[in-house]
Amino acid sequence: MKGKNCLIFGGSGQIGRHLIRKLTQNDYRVIVVTRNIHQRGHIIKTQGNAGYIDVVEANIFDEVKIKSLFERADICINLVGILYEKKRSSFKNIHTLFPSVLAKLCKKNNFKHFIHLSALGINDATDSHYAKSKLDGEKEILRNFSLSTILRPSVVYSVDDNFTTNFMTLLNRLPVFPLYYNGQTNFMPIHSSDLVDIIFNIISKNIYSQIIECVGPETLSFKEIIEKLLHLIEKRRILLPIPLFFGKLTAKFFQLFPKPLLTEDQLRLLKYDNISSGKYKTNADIGFPAKCLFEKEVEKYCYMWKQGGEYSKKNVS
């Protein structure tokens, strides 16, 4: 069925899983590409009814296999991204070269749309390798395929995220929590369900706009976010602003871990506000303002970090 077949890269993450559910519930058929079908396949397959999801195992740099998938769809959605580099997964490969390949294939196969997930604030963060790779990827996409829409979300949160859940784990264990840049960096957190609604409406209503900044309804500083999380899990901790020199030392140490808690590049990113710039349209400008409030949404799953765990759960709607 024309216009009802979506090819999704990065479908096993928090945004991808929500998006697959939304699309399949609305009669879209999806082809989801994953690196390891044995680890991720069962997660993806449970997001929709049988017949609506086709899970394909492929390395995203296997161009022969990737090309064949484009013959079966007419909309491409790229949710692939990394927060730190390892082995072959460099920022340049994942954020610049791979999106460029997808854009060229979209053009070659006369796709109706290409939706690419980028990041907010990358224009300002000129000293960040992550931001530079994202910005270069956007330029390649827009140069190669005009029917592209690039989404720049602020930090995305949900019960499946690596943001609020990691911070609540740390706050649950550490008596002192460091505040980099005095915790003054501003964010406009957007819930995963709001971001998925934006993507779905862009597809279903045939909205084309080169760059859209996707933001939540609130502006919160990093310190305010941490304070809200502490309140929700009913903990009291010392929030300690630390000098940049010590911040760099801790980043050097943390980035040695297999899954770094903080890298030097992420520390540089924290210098810059993660809010709408005023230079591009936002999700509100195209008619889809985010509705989910940060504290209210996190309250629904924060009980896992409270004293008593699930038995401390407060009934929330």
PECORUR-V919628 format. One record per run of one state. SS is the DSSP state (A for helix, B for strand, O for the rest). FROM is the first residue (numbers start at 1). TO is the last residue. Records with the same first field share a line. If there is no record, write none. Layout:
SS=FROM-TO / FROM-TO
This chain:
O=1-4 / 10-13 / 26-28 / 35-36 / 46-52 / 58-62 / 73-74 / 79-85 / 87-88 / 90-90 / 109-112 / 118-128 / 145-147 / 154-155 / 158-163 / 174-175 / 184-185 / 188-189 / 205-210 / 215-219 / 234-237 / 242-243 / 255-263 / 270-273 / 275-280 / 283-293 / 299-301 / 306-308 / 313-317
B=5-9 / 29-34 / 53-57 / 75-78 / 86-86 / 89-89 / 113-117 / 148-153 / 156-157 / 176-179 / 186-187 / 190-191 / 211-214 / 220-221 / 238-241 / 274-274 / 281-282
A=14-25 / 37-45 / 63-72 / 91-108 / 129-144 / 164-173 / 180-183 / 192-204 / 222-233 / 244-254 / 264-269 / 294-298 / 302-305 / 309-312
